[in-house]
Structures are given as C-alpha cells and as structure tokens.
C-alpha cells in the first residue's frame, strides 16, 4: 500500500510539474511571439526607410554623373579650341 502511494504521489507530482511547465511555456511563447512580431514590424519599417534612402542616393548619384559627363564634354571642347588656336598661331 505504501509503495502504491509513493508511485501515485510521484506520478501526481510529475503531472503537476509538467502541467505547470506547459502553462508557463505557453504564456512565455505568446509574449515572445508578440515581441518578435513587433521587432519584425520595426525591421520592415527600417528596411522601407533604407530602400527610400538608397533610391534617393541613387538619383543624386545619377545627377552627379550627368553633371560630370557634361563638364567633361565642355572641357574636351575647350581643349580642341585651344589646340586650334595654338596651331593657328604656330602657322603665322
């Protein structure tokens, strides 16, 4: 009888501990999932901002490239004009 009681007590204790663990882990999981979801939402917002910033930077870089190409073309035209002027003075 005493042996059966010890076995039953152990099983009951194990069941209570298991039940408490399941309940507590379920609560922790819900909080963790909510926390993870808020972190994911924050990261999505940061990614959207970074994409917008990258697009703006790309547009500015393209403007700078176009300005540099235009300046290079003017510099080459000026070089050609100076070269022609130099040749004319050398012919005289």
Helices and strands as residue ranges (DSSP letters): H 2-91
